[in-house]
Structure formats: C-alpha cells, structure tokens
Amino acid sequence: MTNLIDIQNQIAILQKQAEEIKAEEFNKTVQEIKAKMAAFGITVADLDGGKSRPRKAAGKSGNPAPAKYRGPNGETWSGRGLMPRWLAALVAQGQSKESFAI
C-alpha cells in the first residue's frame, strides 16, 4: 500500500511531465497556425473580422430599476433582490411592506 507522501511525489512528477508536454505541443501548434496563416494570407486583423469591438462589461446595466418602496428616512428599494435591512426590520415590527410603496 502506498502512503500519502508517495502519491504526492507521483503527482508532482506527473504535473511536471504534463507541463513539458503542454509546452512542446503549444509551440508546435503555434507554428502550424502561423504556417496556415501565411499560406492563406491571413492576418491578425482578419481573425478579428477587421474591426475591434469593445466588450460590454457584465453585471449592472446602465438603467437602474425605479424605486417602488421608500422608507421613513428616505431609503429606497426597487423591489428586486433581497429585502433591505431597513424594510425587513419594519416588517418584523408588524408594519406591512405595502405601506412603504411609492
């Protein structure tokens, strides 16, 4: 039965071998791509369709949702996502969420 140290040593050896193989295949693949690009007269601009397109950042949109609820201190909430703490506390005190609707 092998122990943990033996297995970790085997993993390290295999990872080193994998890195070496990847480096060899990477260089070979780049050379093949360059040769095909030269044979067909393809440029880097051709690969991008001839135009650079800025990528839109994922996440928040440019148009925030309108507020549907307003708290006693002017806090607002669109009704999307988790209920904010100020409204959750007021609901826990027995007030209705609808009483803060705008």
GUPALUM-998804 format. One record per residue: residue number from 1; residue in three letters; x, z, y of N, C-alpha, C, O in turn. Coordinates in Angstrom, 2 decimals. Example, Ala and Ser with C-alpha at 12.3 -4.5 7.8 and 13.67 -1.06 7.14 Angstrom:
<patis>
@n=1&res=ala&n.u=13.19&n.w=7.80&n.v=-5.69&ca.u=12.30&ca.w=7.80&ca.v=-4.50&c.u=13.20&c.w=7.80&c.v=-3.30&o.u=14.24&o.w=8.46&o.v=-3.32
@n=2&res=ser&n.u=12.85&n.w=7.08&n.v=-2.25&ca.u=13.67&ca.w=7.14&ca.v=-1.06&c.u=12.90&c.w=7.87&c.v=0.03&o.u=13.41&o.w=8.04&o.v=1.14
</patis>
This chain:
<patis>
@n=1&res=met&n.u=0.85&n.w=0.00&n.v=-1.18&ca.u=0.00&ca.w=0.00&ca.v=0.00&c.u=0.89&c.w=0.00&c.v=1.24&o.u=1.87&o.w=0.75&o.v=1.30
@n=2&res=thr&n.u=0.56&n.w=-0.82&n.v=2.19&ca.u=1.35&ca.w=-0.88&ca.v=3.42&c.u=0.82&c.w=0.13&c.v=4.41&o.u=-0.35&o.w=0.52&o.v=4.38
@n=3&res=asn&n.u=1.71&n.w=0.54&n.v=5.29&ca.u=1.28&ca.w=1.52&ca.v=6.28&c.u=1.10&c.w=0.84&c.v=7.64&o.u=1.37&o.w=-0.36&o.v=7.78
@n=4&res=leu&n.u=0.66&n.w=1.58&n.v=8.60&ca.u=0.34&ca.w=1.06&ca.v=9.92&c.u=1.55&c.w=0.43&c.v=10.59&o.u=1.43&o.w=-0.62&o.v=11.22
@n=5&res=ile&n.u=2.70&n.w=1.04&n.v=10.46&ca.u=3.92&ca.w=0.52&ca.v=11.11&c.u=4.27&c.w=-0.85&c.v=10.54&o.u=4.65&o.w=-1.75&o.v=11.29
@n=6&res=asp&n.u=4.16&n.w=-1.01&n.v=9.22&ca.u=4.44&ca.w=-2.31&ca.v=8.61&c.u=3.49&c.w=-3.39&c.v=9.13&o.u=3.92&o.w=-4.50&o.v=9.43
@n=7&res=ile&n.u=2.22&n.w=-3.05&n.v=9.23&ca.u=1.23&ca.w=-4.02&ca.v=9.72&c.u=1.49&c.w=-4.37&c.v=11.18&o.u=1.39&o.w=-5.54&o.v=11.56
@n=8&res=gln&n.u=1.84&n.w=-3.37&n.v=11.98&ca.u=2.13&ca.w=-3.65&ca.v=13.39&c.u=3.36&c.w=-4.55&c.v=13.53&o.u=3.40&o.w=-5.42&o.v=14.40
@n=9&res=asn&n.u=4.36&n.w=-4.35&n.v=12.70&ca.u=5.55&ca.w=-5.20&ca.v=12.71&c.u=5.19&c.w=-6.64&c.v=12.32&o.u=5.68&o.w=-7.59&o.v=12.92
@n=10&res=gln&n.u=4.33&n.w=-6.79&n.v=11.31&ca.u=3.89&ca.w=-8.12&ca.v=10.89&c.u=3.13&c.w=-8.81&c.v=12.02&o.u=3.31&o.w=-10.00&o.v=12.26
@n=11&res=ile&n.u=2.27&n.w=-8.05&n.v=12.71&ca.u=1.50&ca.w=-8.61&ca.v=13.83&c.u=2.45&c.w=-9.10&c.v=14.91&o.u=2.26&o.w=-10.19&o.v=15.45
@n=12&res=ala&n.u=3.47&n.w=-8.31&n.v=15.24&ca.u=4.42&ca.w=-8.70&ca.v=16.28&c.u=5.16&c.w=-9.98&c.v=15.89&o.u=5.36&o.w=-10.86&o.v=16.73
@n=13&res=ile&n.u=5.56&n.w=-10.08&n.v=14.63&ca.u=6.27&ca.w=-11.27&ca.v=14.16&c.u=5.36&c.w=-12.49&c.v=14.24&o.u=5.78&o.w=-13.55&o.v=14.69
@n=14&res=leu&n.u=4.11&n.w=-12.34&n.v=13.80&ca.u=3.17&ca.w=-13.45&ca.v=13.82&c.u=2.83&c.w=-13.87&c.v=15.25&o.u=2.67&o.w=-15.06&o.v=15.53
@n=15&res=gln&n.u=2.71&n.w=-12.91&n.v=16.16&ca.u=2.43&ca.w=-13.25&ca.v=17.56&c.u=3.58&c.w=-14.04&c.v=18.17&o.u=3.36&o.w=-14.99&o.v=18.92
@n=16&res=lys&n.u=4.82&n.w=-13.66&n.v=17.84&ca.u=5.97&ca.w=-14.39&ca.v=18.34&c.u=5.99&c.w=-15.81&c.v=17.79&o.u=6.28&o.w=-16.76&o.v=18.52
@n=17&res=gln&n.u=5.68&n.w=-15.95&n.v=16.51&ca.u=5.63&ca.w=-17.28&ca.v=15.91&c.u=4.53&c.w=-18.12&c.v=16.56&o.u=4.73&o.w=-19.31&o.v=16.81
@n=18&res=ala&n.u=3.39&n.w=-17.52&n.v=16.83&ca.u=2.28&ca.w=-18.24&ca.v=17.45&c.u=2.66&c.w=-18.71&c.v=18.85&o.u=2.32&o.w=-19.83&o.v=19.24
@n=19&res=glu&n.u=3.36&n.w=-17.89&n.v=19.61&ca.u=3.80&ca.w=-18.27&ca.v=20.96&c.u=4.78&c.w=-19.45&c.v=20.90&o.u=4.70&o.w=-20.37&o.v=21.72
@n=20&res=glu&n.u=5.68&n.w=-19.43&n.v=19.93&ca.u=6.65&ca.w=-20.52&ca.v=19.79&c.u=5.94&c.w=-21.83&c.v=19.43&o.u=6.25&o.w=-22.88&o.v=19.99
@n=21&res=ile&n.u=5.00&n.w=-21.76&n.v=18.51&ca.u=4.25&ca.w=-22.96&ca.v=18.11&c.u=3.43&c.w=-23.48&c.v=19.28&o.u=3.37&o.w=-24.69&o.v=19.50
@n=22&res=lys&n.u=2.81&n.w=-22.59&n.v=20.01&ca.u=2.00&ca.w=-23.00&ca.v=21.16&c.u=2.86&c.w=-23.70&c.v=22.21&o.u=2.45&o.w=-24.72&o.v=22.76
@n=23&res=ala&n.u=4.05&n.w=-23.17&n.v=22.48&ca.u=4.95&ca.w=-23.78&ca.v=23.46&c.u=5.35&c.w=-25.18&c.v=23.01&o.u=5.39&o.w=-26.11&o.v=23.82
@n=24&res=glu&n.u=5.66&n.w=-25.35&n.v=21.73&ca.u=6.05&ca.w=-26.67&ca.v=21.20&c.u=4.88&c.w=-27.64&c.v=21.31&o.u=5.06&o.w=-28.78&o.v=21.75
@n=25&res=glu&n.u=3.70&n.w=-27.22&n.v=20.90&ca.u=2.54&ca.w=-28.10&ca.v=20.93&c.u=2.12&c.w=-28.41&c.v=22.37&o.u=1.66&o.w=-29.51&o.v=22.65
@n=26&res=phe&n.u=2.28&n.w=-27.45&n.v=23.26&ca.u=1.93&ca.w=-27.66&ca.v=24.67&c.u=2.78&c.w=-28.77&c.v=25.25&o.u=2.26&o.w=-29.72&o.v=25.84
@n=27&res=asn&n.u=4.09&n.w=-28.66&n.v=25.08&ca.u=4.99&ca.w=-29.68&ca.v=25.62&c.u=4.70&c.w=-31.06&c.v=25.02&o.u=4.71&o.w=-32.06&o.v=25.73
@n=28&res=lys&n.u=4.44&n.w=-31.11&n.v=23.72&ca.u=4.13&ca.w=-32.36&ca.v=23.05&c.u=2.84&c.w=-32.96&c.v=23.60&o.u=2.76&o.w=-34.16&o.v=23.85
@n=29&res=thr&n.u=1.83&n.w=-32.13&n.v=23.80&ca.u=0.54&ca.w=-32.59&ca.v=24.32&c.u=0.67&c.w=-33.10&c.v=25.74&o.u=0.07&o.w=-34.12&o.v=26.08
@n=30&res=val&n.u=1.43&n.w=-32.41&n.v=26.58&ca.u=1.64&ca.w=-32.86&ca.v=27.96&c.u=2.31&c.w=-34.22&c.v=27.97&o.u=1.93&o.w=-35.09&o.v=28.75
@n=31&res=gln&n.u=3.32&n.w=-34.42&n.v=27.12&ca.u=4.00&ca.w=-35.72&ca.v=27.05&c.u=3.05&c.w=-36.82&c.v=26.60&o.u=3.10&o.w=-37.94&o.v=27.13
@n=32&res=glu&n.u=2.18&n.w=-36.53&n.v=25.64&ca.u=1.21&ca.w=-37.52&ca.v=25.17&c.u=0.24&c.w=-37.89&c.v=26.30&o.u=-0.08&o.w=-39.06&o.v=26.48
@n=33&res=ile&n.u=-0.23&n.w=-36.91&n.v=27.02&ca.u=-1.16&ca.w=-37.16&ca.v=28.13&c.u=-0.49&c.w=-38.00&c.v=29.21&o.u=-1.08&o.w=-38.95&o.v=29.71
@n=34&res=lys&n.u=0.75&n.w=-37.64&n.v=29.56&ca.u=1.47&ca.w=-38.42&ca.v=30.57&c.u=1.66&c.w=-39.87&c.v=30.13&o.u=1.53&o.w=-40.79&o.v=30.94
@n=35&res=ala&n.u=1.97&n.w=-40.07&n.v=28.85&ca.u=2.17&ca.w=-41.43&ca.v=28.34&c.u=0.88&c.w=-42.23&c.v=28.43&o.u=0.90&o.w=-43.40&o.v=28.82
@n=36&res=lys&n.u=-0.25&n.w=-41.63&n.v=28.07&ca.u=-1.53&ca.w=-42.33&ca.v=28.14&c.u=-1.92&c.w=-42.60&c.v=29.59&o.u=-2.47&o.w=-43.66&o.v=29.89
@n=37&res=met&n.u=-1.64&n.w=-41.65&n.v=30.49&ca.u=-1.94&ca.w=-41.86&ca.v=31.90&c.u=-1.13&c.w=-43.04&c.v=32.44&o.u=-1.65&o.w=-43.88&o.v=33.18
@n=38&res=ala&n.u=0.14&n.w=-43.11&n.v=32.06&ca.u=0.99&ca.w=-44.21&ca.v=32.52&c.u=0.51&c.w=-45.54&c.v=31.93&o.u=0.51&o.w=-46.56&o.v=32.63
@n=39&res=ala&n.u=0.11&n.w=-45.54&n.v=30.67&ca.u=-0.33&ca.w=-46.77&ca.v=30.02&c.u=-1.60&c.w=-47.32&c.v=30.65&o.u=-1.77&o.w=-48.54&o.v=30.75
@n=40&res=phe&n.u=-2.49&n.w=-46.46&n.v=31.08&ca.u=-3.76&ca.w=-46.89&ca.v=31.66&c.u=-3.75&c.w=-46.86&c.v=33.19&o.u=-4.74&o.w=-47.24&o.v=33.81
@n=41&res=gly&n.u=-2.64&n.w=-46.43&n.v=33.79&ca.u=-2.55&ca.w=-46.37&ca.v=35.24&c.u=-3.44&c.w=-45.29&c.v=35.85&o.u=-3.95&o.w=-45.45&o.v=36.96
@n=42&res=ile&n.u=-3.63&n.w=-44.21&n.v=35.13&ca.u=-4.48&ca.w=-43.12&ca.v=35.60&c.u=-3.66&c.w=-42.18&c.v=36.47&o.u=-2.54&o.w=-41.82&o.v=36.12
@n=43&res=thr&n.u=-4.23&n.w=-41.79&n.v=37.60&ca.u=-3.58&ca.w=-40.82&ca.v=38.48&c.u=-4.35&c.w=-39.50&c.v=38.43&o.u=-5.45&o.w=-39.44&o.v=37.88
@n=44&res=val&n.u=-3.76&n.w=-38.46&n.v=39.00&ca.u=-4.43&ca.w=-37.17&ca.v=39.06&c.u=-5.71&c.w=-37.28&c.v=39.88&o.u=-6.70&o.w=-36.62&o.v=39.56
@n=45&res=ala&n.u=-5.71&n.w=-38.09&n.v=40.92&ca.u=-6.91&ca.w=-38.29&ca.v=41.74&c.u=-8.02&c.w=-38.91&c.v=40.90&o.u=-9.19&o.w=-38.60&o.v=41.11
@n=46&res=asp&n.u=-7.68&n.w=-39.78&n.v=39.95&ca.u=-8.68&ca.w=-40.38&ca.v=39.07&c.u=-9.35&c.w=-39.31&c.v=38.20&o.u=-10.54&o.w=-39.40&o.v=37.92
@n=47&res=leu&n.u=-8.60&n.w=-38.34&n.v=37.79&ca.u=-9.14&ca.w=-37.28&ca.v=36.94&c.u=-10.18&c.w=-36.44&c.v=37.67&o.u=-11.09&o.w=-35.90&o.v=37.05
@n=48&res=asp&n.u=-10.03&n.w=-36.34&n.v=38.98&ca.u=-10.96&ca.w=-35.55&ca.v=39.80&c.u=-12.09&c.w=-36.42&c.v=40.32&o.u=-12.88&o.w=-35.95&o.v=41.14
@n=49&res=gly&n.u=-12.18&n.w=-37.63&n.v=39.89&ca.u=-13.21&ca.w=-38.53&ca.v=40.36&c.u=-12.91&c.w=-39.06&c.v=41.75&o.u=-13.79&o.w=-39.64&o.v=42.39
@n=50&res=gly&n.u=-11.70&n.w=-38.88&n.v=42.22&ca.u=-11.31&ca.w=-39.38&ca.v=43.52&c.u=-11.71&c.w=-38.51&c.v=44.68&o.u=-11.38&o.w=-38.81&o.v=45.83
@n=51&res=lys&n.u=-12.40&n.w=-37.43&n.v=44.41&ca.u=-12.80&ca.w=-36.54&ca.v=45.51&c.u=-12.66&c.w=-35.09&c.v=45.09&o.u=-12.88&o.w=-34.73&o.v=43.93
@n=52&res=ser&n.u=-12.31&n.w=-34.30&n.v=46.03&ca.u=-12.19&ca.w=-32.87&ca.v=45.81&c.u=-13.51&c.w=-32.22&c.v=46.19&o.u=-14.01&o.w=-32.43&o.v=47.29
@n=53&res=arg&n.u=-14.06&n.w=-31.46&n.v=45.30&ca.u=-15.32&ca.w=-30.78&ca.v=45.58&c.u=-15.09&c.w=-29.29&c.v=45.64&o.u=-14.59&o.w=-28.70&o.v=44.68
@n=54&res=pro&n.u=-15.43&n.w=-28.66&n.v=46.76&ca.u=-15.29&ca.w=-27.21&ca.v=46.80&c.u=-16.31&c.w=-26.57&c.v=45.86&o.u=-17.45&o.w=-27.02&o.v=45.76
@n=55&res=arg&n.u=-15.89&n.w=-25.56&n.v=45.21&ca.u=-16.77&ca.w=-24.87&ca.v=44.27&c.u=-17.55&c.w=-23.78&c.v=44.98&o.u=-17.01&o.w=-23.05&o.v=45.82
@n=56&res=lys&n.u=-18.81&n.w=-23.69&n.v=44.65&ca.u=-19.66&ca.w=-22.66&ca.v=45.23&c.u=-19.40&c.w=-21.36&c.v=44.50&o.u=-19.34&o.w=-21.31&o.v=43.27
@n=57&res=ala&n.u=-19.24&n.w=-20.32&n.v=45.26&ca.u=-18.98&ca.w=-19.02&ca.v=44.67&c.u=-20.24&c.w=-18.50&c.v=43.99&o.u=-21.34&o.w=-18.59&o.v=44.54
@n=58&res=ala&n.u=-20.06&n.w=-17.97&n.v=42.80&ca.u=-21.20&ca.w=-17.40&ca.v=42.09&c.u=-21.53&c.w=-16.05&c.v=42.69&o.u=-20.69&o.w=-15.38&o.v=43.29
@n=59&res=gly&n.u=-22.74&n.w=-15.67&n.v=42.52&ca.u=-23.12&ca.w=-14.34&ca.v=42.99&c.u=-24.23&c.w=-14.43&c.v=44.02&o.u=-25.23&o.w=-15.11&o.v=43.79
@n=60&res=lys&n.u=-24.06&n.w=-13.77&n.v=45.14&ca.u=-25.09&ca.w=-13.69&ca.v=46.15&c.u=-25.37&c.w=-15.04&c.v=46.79&o.u=-24.45&o.w=-15.82&o.v=47.05
@n=61&res=ser&n.u=-26.63&n.w=-15.30&n.v=47.02&ca.u=-27.00&ca.w=-16.54&ca.v=47.68&c.u=-26.93&c.w=-16.33&c.v=49.19&o.u=-26.79&o.w=-15.21&o.v=49.66
@n=62&res=gly&n.u=-27.03&n.w=-17.40&n.v=49.93&ca.u=-26.95&ca.w=-17.32&ca.v=51.39&c.u=-28.23&c.w=-16.78&c.v=52.01&o.u=-28.23&o.w=-16.38&o.v=53.17
@n=63&res=asn&n.u=-29.33&n.w=-16.75&n.v=51.24&ca.u=-30.61&ca.w=-16.31&ca.v=51.77&c.u=-31.04&c.w=-15.02&c.v=51.07&o.u=-31.54&o.w=-15.07&o.v=49.95
@n=64&res=pro&n.u=-30.87&n.w=-13.88&n.v=51.72&ca.u=-31.31&ca.w=-12.65&ca.v=51.07&c.u=-32.84&c.w=-12.59&c.v=51.03&o.u=-33.52&o.w=-13.17&o.v=51.88
@n=65&res=ala&n.u=-33.35&n.w=-11.89&n.v=50.03&ca.u=-34.80&ca.w=-11.77&ca.v=49.89&c.u=-35.35&c.w=-10.91&c.v=51.03&o.u=-34.69&o.w=-9.96&o.v=51.46
@n=66&res=pro&n.u=-36.54&n.w=-11.23&n.v=51.51&ca.u=-37.13&ca.w=-10.44&ca.v=52.59&c.u=-37.50&c.w=-9.04&c.v=52.10&o.u=-37.81&o.w=-8.84&o.v=50.93
@n=67&res=ala&n.u=-37.45&n.w=-8.09&n.v=53.00&ca.u=-37.78&ca.w=-6.71&ca.v=52.66&c.u=-39.27&c.w=-6.58&c.v=52.39&o.u=-40.09&o.w=-7.14&o.v=53.12
@n=68&res=lys&n.u=-39.63&n.w=-5.84&n.v=51.35&ca.u=-41.03&ca.w=-5.58&ca.v=51.02&c.u=-41.39&c.w=-4.12&c.v=51.25&o.u=-42.57&o.w=-3.78&o.v=51.36
@n=69&res=tyr&n.u=-40.38&n.w=-3.25&n.v=51.31&ca.u=-40.62&ca.w=-1.81&ca.v=51.47&c.u=-39.71&c.w=-1.28&c.v=52.56&o.u=-38.56&o.w=-1.69&o.v=52.69
@n=70&res=arg&n.u=-40.25&n.w=-0.34&n.v=53.35&ca.u=-39.46&ca.w=0.30&ca.v=54.41&c.u=-39.63&c.w=1.81&c.v=54.29&o.u=-40.74&o.w=2.32&o.v=54.17
@n=71&res=gly&n.u=-38.49&n.w=2.51&n.v=54.33&ca.u=-38.50&ca.w=3.95&ca.v=54.21&c.u=-38.70&c.w=4.64&c.v=55.54&o.u=-38.71&o.w=3.98&o.v=56.58
@n=72&res=pro&n.u=-38.85&n.w=5.96&n.v=55.53&ca.u=-39.09&ca.w=6.72&ca.v=56.75&c.u=-37.90&c.w=6.69&c.v=57.72&o.u=-38.09&o.w=6.91&o.v=58.92
@n=73&res=asn&n.u=-36.71&n.w=6.43&n.v=57.24&ca.u=-35.53&ca.w=6.37&ca.v=58.10&c.u=-35.08&c.w=4.94&c.v=58.37&o.u=-33.95&o.w=4.71&o.v=58.80
@n=74&res=gly&n.u=-35.96&n.w=3.97&n.v=58.11&ca.u=-35.64&ca.w=2.58&ca.v=58.38&c.u=-34.98&c.w=1.85&c.v=57.24&o.u=-34.60&o.w=0.69&o.v=57.40
@n=75&res=glu&n.u=-34.82&n.w=2.49&n.v=56.08&ca.u=-34.21&ca.w=1.82&ca.v=54.93&c.u=-35.17&c.w=0.72&c.v=54.46&o.u=-36.38&o.w=0.84&o.v=54.61
@n=76&res=thr&n.u=-34.62&n.w=-0.34&n.v=53.90&ca.u=-35.46&ca.w=-1.40&ca.v=53.38&c.u=-35.05&c.w=-1.75&c.v=51.96&o.u=-33.93&o.w=-1.49&o.v=51.52
@n=77&res=trp&n.u=-36.02&n.w=-2.34&n.v=51.25&ca.u=-35.79&ca.w=-2.79&ca.v=49.88&c.u=-36.63&c.w=-4.02&c.v=49.64&o.u=-37.80&o.w=-4.07&o.v=50.03
@n=78&res=ser&n.u=-36.06&n.w=-5.03&n.v=48.98&ca.u=-36.75&ca.w=-6.28&ca.v=48.75&c.u=-37.68&c.w=-6.21&c.v=47.54&o.u=-38.50&o.w=-7.10&o.v=47.34
@n=79&res=gly&n.u=-37.57&n.w=-5.17&n.v=46.76&ca.u=-38.38&ca.w=-5.07&ca.v=45.55&c.u=-37.66&c.w=-5.64&c.v=44.34&o.u=-38.19&o.w=-5.62&o.v=43.23
@n=80&res=arg&n.u=-36.46&n.w=-6.16&n.v=44.56&ca.u=-35.67&ca.w=-6.72&ca.v=43.46&c.u=-34.61&c.w=-5.72&c.v=43.02&o.u=-34.11&o.w=-4.94&o.v=43.83
@n=81&res=gly&n.u=-34.29&n.w=-5.76&n.v=41.75&ca.u=-33.25&ca.w=-4.88&ca.v=41.24&c.u=-33.77&c.w=-3.47&c.v=41.05&o.u=-34.97&o.w=-3.22&o.v=41.05
@n=82&res=leu&n.u=-32.84&n.w=-2.55&n.v=40.89&ca.u=-33.21&ca.w=-1.15&ca.v=40.70&c.u=-33.82&c.w=-0.57&c.v=41.97&o.u=-33.47&o.w=-0.96&o.v=43.09
@n=83&res=met&n.u=-34.74&n.w=0.35&n.v=41.79&ca.u=-35.35&ca.w=1.02&ca.v=42.92&c.u=-34.28&c.w=1.86&c.v=43.62&o.u=-33.55&o.w=2.59&o.v=42.96
@n=84&res=pro&n.u=-34.18&n.w=1.74&n.v=44.95&ca.u=-33.14&ca.w=2.51&ca.v=45.65&c.u=-33.41&c.w=4.01&c.v=45.58&o.u=-34.55&o.w=4.45&o.v=45.36
@n=85&res=arg&n.u=-32.37&n.w=4.78&n.v=45.76&ca.u=-32.46&ca.w=6.24&ca.v=45.63&c.u=-33.47&c.w=6.85&c.v=46.59&o.u=-34.22&o.w=7.76&o.v=46.23
@n=86&res=trp&n.u=-33.49&n.w=6.33&n.v=47.84&ca.u=-34.41&ca.w=6.92&ca.v=48.82&c.u=-35.85&c.w=6.76&c.v=48.37&o.u=-36.66&o.w=7.68&o.v=48.56
@n=87&res=leu&n.u=-36.21&n.w=5.61&n.v=47.78&ca.u=-37.58&ca.w=5.39&ca.v=47.33&c.u=-37.86&c.w=6.13&c.v=46.03&o.u=-38.95&o.w=6.67&o.v=45.85
@n=88&res=ala&n.u=-36.90&n.w=6.18&n.v=45.15&ca.u=-37.07&ca.w=6.90&ca.v=43.89&c.u=-37.31&c.w=8.39&c.v=44.15&o.u=-38.11&o.w=9.03&o.v=43.47
@n=89&res=ala&n.u=-36.61&n.w=8.94&n.v=45.14&ca.u=-36.79&ca.w=10.36&ca.v=45.48&c.u=-38.18&c.w=10.60&c.v=46.04&o.u=-38.82&o.w=11.61&o.v=45.71
@n=90&res=leu&n.u=-38.67&n.w=9.69&n.v=46.88&ca.u=-40.00&ca.w=9.85&ca.v=47.46&c.u=-41.09&c.w=9.70&c.v=46.40&o.u=-42.09&o.w=10.42&o.v=46.43
@n=91&res=val&n.u=-40.90&n.w=8.77&n.v=45.46&ca.u=-41.86&ca.w=8.60&ca.v=44.37&c.u=-41.85&c.w=9.83&c.v=43.48&o.u=-42.91&o.w=10.26&o.v=43.00
@n=92&res=ala&n.u=-40.68&n.w=10.41&n.v=43.24&ca.u=-40.58&ca.w=11.62&ca.v=42.43&c.u=-41.28&c.w=12.79&c.v=43.09&o.u=-41.72&o.w=13.71&o.v=42.40
@n=93&res=gln&n.u=-41.40&n.w=12.77&n.v=44.43&ca.u=-42.11&ca.w=13.83&ca.v=45.16&c.u=-43.62&c.w=13.63&c.v=45.13&o.u=-44.37&o.w=14.47&o.v=45.63
@n=94&res=gly&n.u=-44.08&n.w=12.53&n.v=44.55&ca.u=-45.50&ca.w=12.30&ca.v=44.39&c.u=-46.06&c.w=11.20&c.v=45.30&o.u=-47.25&o.w=10.89&o.v=45.21
@n=95&res=gln&n.u=-45.24&n.w=10.61&n.v=46.15&ca.u=-45.74&ca.w=9.55&ca.v=47.01&c.u=-45.74&c.w=8.23&c.v=46.24&o.u=-44.97&o.w=8.05&o.v=45.30
@n=96&res=ser&n.u=-46.61&n.w=7.31&n.v=46.64&ca.u=-46.68&ca.w=6.03&ca.v=45.92&c.u=-45.74&c.w=5.03&c.v=46.57&o.u=-45.48&o.w=5.07&o.v=47.77
@n=97&res=lys&n.u=-45.23&n.w=4.14&n.v=45.73&ca.u=-44.33&ca.w=3.10&ca.v=46.22&c.u=-45.06&c.w=2.19&c.v=47.20&o.u=-44.48&o.w=1.74&o.v=48.18
@n=98&res=glu&n.u=-46.35&n.w=1.92&n.v=46.93&ca.u=-47.14&ca.w=1.03&ca.v=47.77&c.u=-47.32&c.w=1.57&c.v=49.19&o.u=-47.57&o.w=0.80&o.v=50.12
@n=99&res=ser&n.u=-47.21&n.w=2.88&n.v=49.37&ca.u=-47.38&ca.w=3.44&ca.v=50.71&c.u=-46.22&c.w=3.06&c.v=51.63&o.u=-46.31&o.w=3.27&o.v=52.84
@n=100&res=phe&n.u=-45.16&n.w=2.53&n.v=51.09&ca.u=-44.00&ca.w=2.11&ca.v=51.90&c.u=-43.91&c.w=0.59&c.v=52.02&o.u=-42.92&o.w=0.06&o.v=52.53
@n=101&res=ala&n.u=-44.95&n.w=-0.11&n.v=51.53&ca.u=-44.96&ca.w=-1.57&ca.v=51.60&c.u=-45.05&c.w=-2.01&c.v=53.06&o.u=-45.73&o.w=-1.38&o.v=53.87
@n=102&res=ile&n.u=-44.35&n.w=-3.09&n.v=53.37&ca.u=-44.36&ca.w=-3.62&ca.v=54.73&c.u=-45.53&c.w=-4.56&c.v=54.88&o.u=-45.74&o.w=-5.13&o.v=55.95
</patis>
